[in-house]
Amino acid sequence: MIRDLARKFSAFGQFVDNVIIELKFQRGNFSAGAEILRAHSSMTLLRASSNDAEILLKMIRPRREVTAALGCRIQSAEKTWRVFTASDILDFVESVGDKNEIHRFNPPIVPALLILETLLSDENFSSCAGLKLKFKNFVTAGEPLSLVGDKNFELMSAGVKKVSGEIL
């Protein structure tokens, strides 16, 4: 389901150099399609939906070119929830037609929609009606992520907030 919606976003090639700062996922009855809801010089709001789900993406154009993130290689005492590999990321972006170069850096930055897909496959989130995610810092391949909290949660790496989330 998430990959099908992600493919719809890949049609908006003019925003390929933008980064996602917020994502809202909802299950329900929607009209299938994809559209630009708002587009300004620095912020864009996109929507993609199928008959049973919708994703809204809030994206910004970075003030400067995004360069490869070093990621966090510090080991943490927190329990690891997930580590995304470069192969996971490449498989996802190839599958959905994502052309954003930040997902091909060394190490690559994990796509927001791959994080969403992974959360929805987790037993704690698989039956939720929706999720709202705010991206605080880039997540890169190889970073051990911990999942802290339940209805309101954080994805953390060595104590650094990467993603704040809320079950809707």
Secondary structure per residue as TSV (DSSP state, phi and psi in degrees):
chain	resnum	aa	ss	phi	psi
A	1	M	-	360.0	-48.8
A	2	I	H	-64.9	-41.3
A	3	R	H	-64.7	-35.7
A	4	D	H	-62.9	-43.0
A	5	L	H	-68.1	-38.6
A	6	A	H	-61.3	-37.4
A	7	R	H	-61.1	-35.5
A	8	K	H	-65.0	-37.5
A	9	F	H	-67.3	-29.0
A	10	S	T	-65.2	-15.8
A	11	A	T	-68.6	-19.6
A	12	F	-	-91.8	63.9
A	13	G	G	-60.9	-22.8
A	14	Q	G	-68.3	-12.5
A	15	F	G	-108.5	18.7
A	16	V	T	-62.2	-26.2
A	17	D	T	-95.1	6.5
A	18	N	-	-83.9	160.7
A	19	V	E	-120.6	145.8
A	20	I	E	-81.5	129.4
A	21	I	E	-110.4	-21.1
A	22	E	E	-150.5	143.8
A	23	L	E	-139.1	135.0
A	24	K	E	-126.8	123.3
A	25	F	E	-113.2	133.7
A	26	Q	E	-135.5	137.3
A	27	R	E	-91.9	151.5
A	28	G	S	155.0	-163.3
A	29	N	-	-103.1	119.1
A	30	F	-	-134.9	162.0
A	31	S	-	-82.6	128.6
A	32	A	-	-68.5	139.3
A	33	G	E	158.8	-174.4
A	34	A	E	-147.1	140.5
A	35	E	E	-156.0	157.9
A	36	I	E	-91.1	116.2
A	37	L	E	-84.8	-38.2
A	38	R	E	-150.3	140.4
A	39	A	E	-144.0	114.6
A	40	H	-	-117.7	178.9
A	41	S	S	-64.5	-28.3
A	42	S	S	-118.8	-13.3
A	43	M	E	-137.8	141.9
A	44	T	E	-135.4	141.6
A	45	L	E	-121.4	119.4
A	46	L	E	-116.9	150.8
A	47	R	E	-131.5	136.7
A	48	A	E	-134.9	137.3
A	49	S	E	-144.1	155.3
A	50	S	-	-119.2	-172.7
A	51	N	S	-66.2	-22.3
A	52	D	S	-123.8	4.7
A	53	A	E	-158.1	158.2
A	54	E	E	-142.0	143.3
A	55	I	E	-126.6	131.2
A	56	L	E	-109.8	130.9
A	57	L	E	-117.0	128.3
A	58	K	E	-104.4	122.3
A	59	M	E	-125.1	151.0
A	60	I	E	-126.1	154.2
A	61	R	-	-91.8	118.3
A	62	P	-	-60.4	147.9
A	63	R	S	-67.2	-28.0
A	64	R	S	-135.0	167.0
A	65	E	-	-61.4	136.1
A	66	V	-	-79.6	128.6
A	67	T	-	-109.3	168.5
A	68	A	-	-54.9	129.4
A	69	A	-	-85.0	139.2
A	70	L	-	-73.5	-26.7
A	71	G	-	73.7	177.0
A	72	C	-	-105.7	118.0
A	73	R	-	-107.9	7.3
A	74	I	-	-76.9	131.8
A	75	Q	-	-74.4	143.3
A	76	S	-	-120.0	155.4
A	77	A	S	-79.0	-11.0
A	78	E	S	-70.0	148.8
A	79	K	-	-69.1	130.3
A	80	T	-	-75.2	126.4
A	81	W	-	-89.4	-43.9
A	82	R	E	-161.7	144.5
A	83	V	E	-125.2	118.1
A	84	F	-	-84.3	134.6
A	85	T	-	-97.1	162.9
A	86	A	H	-59.9	-35.0
A	87	S	H	-66.1	-41.3
A	88	D	H	-57.1	-44.7
A	89	I	H	-68.3	-47.5
A	90	L	H	-62.1	-41.8
A	91	D	H	-58.7	-44.5
A	92	F	H	-65.2	-51.4
A	93	V	H	-65.7	-34.9
A	94	E	H	-66.6	-40.5
A	95	S	H	-64.0	-35.6
A	96	V	H	-103.6	-4.5
A	97	G	T	80.1	24.8
A	98	D	-	-73.7	121.1
A	99	K	-	-102.6	2.9
A	100	N	-	-67.0	120.8
A	101	E	G	-64.2	-21.8
A	102	I	G	-63.5	-20.1
A	103	H	G	-86.2	4.7
A	104	R	G	-124.4	8.1
A	105	F	S	-63.1	173.8
A	106	N	S	-122.2	101.3
A	107	P	S	-79.6	151.4
A	108	P	-	-73.0	151.3
A	109	I	B	-86.4	134.5
A	110	V	-	-71.2	127.8
A	111	P	-	-63.9	141.7
A	112	A	H	-57.8	-39.1
A	113	L	H	-72.0	-24.9
A	114	L	H	-70.8	-38.5
A	115	I	H	-62.5	-45.1
A	116	L	H	-59.7	-48.3
A	117	E	H	-57.8	-41.5
A	118	T	H	-68.7	-41.4
A	119	L	H	-60.4	-44.6
A	120	L	H	-68.4	-18.7
A	121	S	H	-87.4	-9.0
A	122	D	S	-79.0	138.0
A	123	E	T	-58.7	-25.6
A	124	N	T	-73.1	-18.5
A	125	F	T	-122.9	-10.4
A	126	S	T	-60.7	-27.2
A	127	S	T	-109.0	9.8
A	128	C	-	-71.0	152.7
A	129	A	S	-75.0	-25.1
A	130	G	E	-175.0	165.1
A	131	L	E	-137.7	145.9
A	132	K	E	-123.0	125.8
A	133	L	E	-121.0	136.2
A	134	K	E	-119.5	128.0
A	135	F	E	-95.4	114.7
A	136	K	-	-92.5	-40.1
A	137	N	S	-144.2	156.6
A	138	F	-	-66.2	145.3
A	139	V	-	-107.4	129.1
A	140	T	B	-114.5	160.6
A	141	A	T	-56.2	139.1
A	142	G	T	90.5	-10.3
A	143	E	-	-78.9	126.1
A	144	P	E	-75.0	120.3
A	145	L	E	-102.5	138.6
A	146	S	E	-110.8	151.8
A	147	L	E	-110.7	116.7
A	148	V	E	-118.3	125.1
A	149	G	E	100.6	-178.1
A	150	D	S	-129.4	-87.3
A	151	K	S	-62.1	-46.4
A	152	N	E	-106.7	122.4
A	153	F	E	-138.3	166.9
A	154	E	E	-131.5	144.1
A	155	L	E	-100.2	122.1
A	156	M	E	-122.9	154.5
A	157	S	E	-136.5	112.8
A	158	A	T	51.0	44.0
A	159	G	T	83.2	-2.3
A	160	V	E	-97.8	126.9
A	161	K	E	-68.2	128.0
A	162	K	E	-107.3	-46.2
A	163	V	E	-140.2	132.7
A	164	S	E	-102.7	138.0
A	165	G	E	-135.8	159.7
A	166	E	E	-144.2	131.1
A	167	I	E	-80.6	128.6
A	168	L	-	-93.0	360.0
